[in-house]
Amino acid sequence: MRFHRSAAAFLGATLILPVLTGFATADPIVGGCYGGQLTTTNVPGSGSAGMNTNVTGGLTDCGSPQLPGVTGAMLNISYPFNVVTGSSSGTGAGGNPAGGTIAWSDGSVSVVSGNWVTSPVGQNAISTLGIISGPGAGQQLVLGTRQIANAGSVGGGSGGAGSVDVIDALFR
């Protein structure tokens, strides 16, 4: 009788162990882009606050099982410039509500929406864009960026016009 209980306990543990370890693993990053440069420009007369900031430029060194054959992309997003404070006011966790497109090197296009976070020159920021449609739909693209120049930002704010290096842009 004792042998049967031990064997049953061992068999039960053997069957449950693979199930438990399956839940312990973290979701993998499924690729992304690992470089690039963006330019931010203020566009007077646009947007609900009288000015928008556009972020355009290239993402480089891309690779993902979700986008086989894609090696780069062109990012084009826009977010509202805050006329009241005279800056892009997107520094910090909240960021600015942003939307736009990513044109992948294979000719496909993803529509994105989320929060764009600006940073003072020399500091890093993390922005999260949800992919609404196109390749990667349902995923998020998390962009790590570093502002390297701030040329002509109205009011000398921490965002606005300037150059931004892309550290990485990862699918999650």
C-alpha positions in Angstrom: 0.0 0.0 0.0 2.8 2.4 0.9 4.5 1.7 -2.5 1.3 2.6 -4.4 1.0 6.0 -2.6 4.6 6.9 -3.3 4.3 5.9 -6.9 1.1 7.9 -7.3 2.7 10.9 -5.7 5.7 10.6 -7.9 3.6 10.2 -11.1 1.4 13.2 -10.1 4.4 15.4 -9.5 5.9 14.3 -12.8 2.8 15.2 -14.7 2.3 18.6 -13.0 5.9 19.8 -13.1 6.0 20.6 -16.9 2.7 22.5 -16.5 4.1 24.6 -13.7 7.4 25.4 -15.4 5.4 26.6 -18.5 3.9 29.4 -16.5 7.2 30.4 -15.0 8.8 31.6 -18.3 8.6 35.3 -19.3 7.1 36.4 -22.7 10.0 36.7 -25.1 10.8 39.8 -27.0 9.9 39.1 -30.6 12.4 41.3 -32.4 12.6 44.9 -33.2 15.0 47.6 -34.5 18.3 48.4 -32.9 19.2 51.9 -34.2 18.2 54.9 -36.2 17.8 58.6 -36.0 14.7 60.7 -35.8 14.0 64.4 -36.4 11.4 66.3 -34.4 9.9 69.5 -35.9 7.3 71.9 -34.6 4.5 72.5 -37.1 2.7 75.9 -36.4 -1.0 76.1 -37.4 -1.6 72.4 -36.9 -3.4 70.4 -34.2 -6.0 71.5 -31.6 -3.6 73.6 -29.6 -2.3 75.5 -32.6 0.9 73.5 -33.1 1.9 69.8 -33.4 5.3 68.2 -33.2 6.1 65.7 -35.9 8.6 62.9 -35.4 10.1 61.4 -38.6 13.0 59.3 -39.5 14.5 55.9 -39.9 14.6 52.8 -37.8 17.6 50.6 -38.7 19.0 47.1 -38.0 15.5 45.6 -37.8 14.7 41.9 -37.5 11.7 39.9 -36.3 9.9 36.6 -36.9 6.8 38.8 -37.3 8.3 40.8 -40.1 10.5 38.4 -42.1 12.8 40.2 -44.5 12.3 43.6 -42.9 15.6 45.4 -42.3 14.4 49.0 -41.6 11.5 51.4 -41.4 10.4 55.0 -41.6 8.5 56.3 -38.6 6.1 59.2 -39.0 4.1 60.3 -35.9 2.6 63.5 -34.5 1.7 64.7 -31.1 0.3 68.0 -29.7 2.6 70.8 -28.7 1.4 72.5 -25.6 1.1 76.2 -26.4 0.4 77.2 -22.8 3.7 75.9 -21.4 5.7 76.6 -24.6 7.1 73.1 -24.7 6.3 69.6 -25.9 5.6 68.8 -22.2 6.0 65.1 -22.8 8.9 64.5 -20.4 8.2 61.8 -17.9 6.1 58.7 -17.7 2.9 60.2 -19.1 4.2 61.5 -22.4 2.1 63.0 -25.2 -0.8 61.2 -27.0 0.7 60.4 -30.4 -0.4 58.7 -33.6 1.0 57.9 -37.0 2.5 55.2 -39.2 5.5 53.0 -39.6 6.4 52.2 -43.2 8.5 48.9 -43.2 11.2 48.3 -45.7 9.1 45.5 -47.4 6.5 48.1 -48.3 4.0 47.2 -45.6 2.6 49.9 -43.2 1.6 49.7 -39.6 -0.7 52.3 -38.0 0.4 53.2 -34.4 -1.1 55.1 -31.5 0.2 55.6 -28.0 2.4 57.9 -25.9 5.5 59.7 -27.1 7.9 60.8 -24.3 10.4 63.5 -24.9 13.6 64.1 -22.9 16.1 66.9 -22.3 19.2 66.8 -24.5 21.5 64.0 -23.4 18.8 62.0 -21.6 16.9 58.8 -22.5 13.2 58.4 -22.9 10.9 55.4 -23.4 7.8 55.7 -25.6 5.2 53.0 -26.1 3.1 52.8 -29.3 0.4 50.2 -29.8 0.2 48.8 -33.3 -3.4 49.3 -34.4 -3.3 47.7 -37.9 -0.8 46.3 -40.4 2.2 44.1 -39.5 2.5 43.6 -35.8 -1.2 44.5 -35.1 -2.0 43.9 -31.4 1.6 44.2 -30.3 3.4 47.2 -28.8 6.5 48.9 -30.1 8.5 50.2 -27.2 11.1 52.8 -28.3 14.1 53.8 -26.3 15.4 57.1 -27.5 18.0 59.8 -26.6 17.6 63.4 -27.5 21.0 64.5 -29.0 20.1 68.1 -30.1 17.4 70.6 -29.5 17.4 73.1 -32.3 14.8 75.9 -32.0 12.3 74.4 -29.7 9.7 77.1 -28.9 10.3 78.4 -25.4 13.4 76.1 -25.0 11.3 73.2 -23.9 12.6 69.7 -23.4 11.1 68.4 -26.6 10.1 70.1 -29.8 12.5 70.5 -32.7 15.7 68.5 -32.6 17.5 65.2 -33.3 16.8 62.0 -31.5 18.9 58.7 -31.6 17.0 55.5 -31.5 18.5 53.1 -29.0 16.1 50.3 -29.8 12.5 49.8 -30.8 11.3 46.4 -29.5 8.1 44.5 -30.1 6.3 43.4 -27.0 
